[in-house]
């Protein structure tokens, strides 16, 4: 067997061969696949007697899908198992991949053939999915610079390569700054207020490094409990400052400062937009989204901010008053907010997040999530077997009536070499080739607290309720990908779904984390094994909208900053960017962080994660998801469990199954029978009083 055919990245017969992969496989595989794709493209560029789906779109999709799948494996591993060798291989090949896709997007011969397909007399007889793919392709060729004059295309291609390189560097800087930070605390007395499981995890981390005391990092499950529970105010400030200055000019190492990367990315995006004939990058971003103009988004955000502001002001005044009278904090600082909020929550609702956490072991949570999905959508979820990239990763399959629908990997825990946050990505998409159906496969990645090995005993992982919500959220994305019934790869699953609607299924799933019938079956106390008491659930429900005004304004702040940054703004220097976020906070926020806060330097969503001029999507899609869940509330109230089941089948049929084969608005209207309204979101957030 030759070196090329033995390469696991070139084996598309089944699941990724993570057990056989090495960084040395990347370059030969990617170069081989690019060469193969280029040969196909060259053949399809040639004049054709007749252009059809079968002789043009299908072969192009088949060739490029292989490159996308192989590079997807490399990108995924780069995000979850970063090593110097893999990073070097990734950075070496990223320009080659970017160059290929950019050249493909500018290929006039292919563009002309897609336009010819759309102009054929029998275009209307194609399936809606195929029509949508052709329409999307024409749009994407225009956005890819296909219509640019020949003398401008090299500069456009250069912009794409530089953008990809700088985005990667931005992400690497955040990861390196996160991985590098280690705070060793010598004595338990300095950790007063912290829950025992947090201290145990910190002690285990120190022991793993062969050091005494307690080790804390900038991974969320490690540092955030300090902000939330530590009585030591100086310790809270130290950790807060380290987290909000990472990857900035105020951070640990100058080589990880993202200041110039931010300016370069904004400059490149602005230049790209102007080359394409748009005034700014926000306009480019919205071409493929539900929202039509930047001003529409800005108005939406400011309206939502105005509705939330009275509630946020009340939240803040209550918090400041409580901090003064009960905690002797005369001046509430940013590093006090989580701590004071937790104390206020405990006093007002007579429970703590830590108390709730004792009831959510990973195994029960996962089983409860699976049970819900099985009941809602008439499927079965079963353990499955596949090579994985880390021993903690689990693999499952979804079936209906014994037939395989999809499979997914679950990577629960935070670790060094894994970028922060939670996300879903596709390993393989559904497609039909002849009589064969390729079933979809998804990666579901989280950063939760791992099981703790203490004194030779492995304690299972327990999740906060927020982490449970995160898991449900990512699984919603996974369902959108895996339960599709669309056979065309360009619009199956999440492919082709407008970016500001792609959060609909994920945020929809979050609502079930507040249903008693769901939670009671997914809990078991760490010591007694008892289920979550109904009385504690009632307290959680009462506290559901605790500080929802502040939380809403925080999302509006981030979203508005992102949109304005890419709209009518010239990023001349770092001071201008800092001034913009300060201006947004002045207009929107009631709780303003200190001047040294450099949140934007680790805002990976917009600088390295595809959400540029699109972060508003979370709130935009929340309008859709809250309204969609409202249909389940109405069905249960009027028809009981039968209505609830019928709503689940309808959501599967009209939203999850159709993927991107029609517009998100059409799918929503097919499910709900009308256009979305903001009323349900305001009601679910406890802010319905201003819904006039």
C-alpha positions, 0 to 999 in steps of 0.5 A: 500500500502506498504512503498516500493510500495509507494516509488516514485523512484520505480514507473516506470509507467510514468514520475519521481514523483518529487512532491512526492520525499523525500531524505528518499525515496532513501535508501529503493528504491536503496536497493530494486532495487539492490536486484531485479537486483542481483536476476536477475543476479543470475538467468542469471549466471546459465548454460543455454541450449541456450543463446539468446537475448530474454532470456539473454540480454532482462531480464538483460537490463530490471532489470538494466534499473530500477536501472539506472533510479532511481539513475539517478533521485537521481543524477539529483536532487543532481546536481540541488537541493542540500540539506544537506539531499539529499547529505547525502542520495546520498553519503550513496547510491553511494557506493552501486550503484558503488559496484553493477555496478562494480561487474556486470562489472566483472561477468565472467559468464555474460561475457562468455554469451555475448561472446557466443552470439557473437560467435553464427552462427546466430549473423550476422542475428541480427539487427545492433543495437543488434550486436553493443550492444553485441560488446560494452558489450564484450568491457565494460566487459574487461574494467570493469575488468572481465578478471582480476585474482580473486585476483585482482578483489577486488582491482579493485572494491575498486578503482571504489568505491573510484573514485566515492566517490572522484569525488563526493567530488570534485564536492561538494567542487566546489559547496560549494565554489561557494555557500558560496561566497558573495560579498556585494557592498555598493554603486552604484558608485563602480559598474560604467560600469555595465549594469543596469540589472546586478545591478538590479539583484545584488540589488534584491539578497541583498534584498532577504538576507535582506541586503542593497547594491548589492550582487554578487556571484561566479555563472557565471551570477553574477560574470562575468559581473564584469569582463566584464564591471566594471570600478573598476579594484580592484573589477575586480581583487578581483572577478577574484581571488575569482573565480580562487582560489575556491576549492583550497589551496588558497580558502576560506576554507581548507576543500574545497581544491581539491588538494588531490582529484586531486592527488587521482583521478589521482593515482586511474586512473593510477592504474586502467589502469595498472591493465587492462594492459594499460600503462596509463588511456588515453589509457583506455579512448580512447578504446570507442572513435573515436580517437585511441591513445593518441598520435593521440589526442596530435598531433591533438591538437598541430596541431590545436594549431599551426594553431591558434597561429598566430591568437591568437598572433595577437589578443593579440597584438591588445588587449594590444595595445588598452588597453595601448592607450585607457584604460591606462592599461600599463600591461594587467592582467588576470582580465583586459582581458574580460573588455578590450576585451569588450571595443575593441569589442565596438569600433571596431564593434560599439556594445556591448554584453549588447546591444545585450542582450536587444533583447533576452527575454527567451520566444522569444528565446525558441519559436525561437529555437522550430520553427527552430527545427520544420522546420528542422526536421518536428516535433512539440514541445508543452507545456506539464505537469509533476511534476517538482523539482522547480517552474521555470522548464518547461516541453515539448513534441515533436511529429510528425504527432500527435505521441509522440517522446520524452519529456524534462524538461527545467531548465534555471536559476542559483540558490544556490544548483545547480552546475554550467555549462549547460548539458543534461542528460537522464531521460529515454531512448527509448526502445521497449518491445513487441508492446510498445515503451517507449519514451525518456525523457531528462533533459536540464539544464542551469545556466542563469540569472533569472527574477528579482523582483524589487519593486514588478515588475517581469522583464523577463530574457534576455539572452546574445547571448552566452547564446542563443548559450549554449541553442542551444548546449544543445538542440542539445544533447536533440535532439540526445536523443529524436529523435532516432528511435532505439528501443534497449536501449543500443544504442538508443539516445546518448547511445553507441555514442563515447564520442568524437563524442557525441558533434556533434549534440550539436555543430552543432546546435550552427551554427544556432545562426548565421543565420539571418532567425533564429535570427530575429524571436527570438528577441524582445527589452526589451523596444520597443519589436522591433526585432533585427535590421539587422544592429546590426546582421551584426555587430555581424556577423562581430565580430563572430570570434573576438579573435577566435585565443585566444579562440581556444588556450584556448580550446587546452590548457585545452584539452592538459593538460587533455590528458597529465595529464592522459598519460605520467605523474605521479602525485606525488604531487600538485607541479607536477600538477601545473608544468604540466599546466604551461608547457602546457601554455608555449607551447600553450598559448599566454595569461598566467594567474597568478601563483595563478590561480587554474583553475584545482581545479574546472575543474569538466569536467575531475575530476567529469564529465566523460571527463577524457582524453576526454576534447579534444572531444569538438574540435574533434567533432567541426571538425565533426559539422562544416563539417556537417553544411557545408552541409547545407550551400552548400545545401542552396547555390545550391538548396535554401530552398528545399535543406536546408530542404532535408539536415535537413531530411538527418541529422535526418535520418543519425545522430540523428535517428540512435543514437549509433547503428553504429559508429559515423564515419559511420553516418557522412559518411552516411550524408556527403558522405565522411570522415570529414575534418578540413577545415570547422572548420578553415573557420568558425573560421576565420582561414582558411588562415592556412589550407594548 
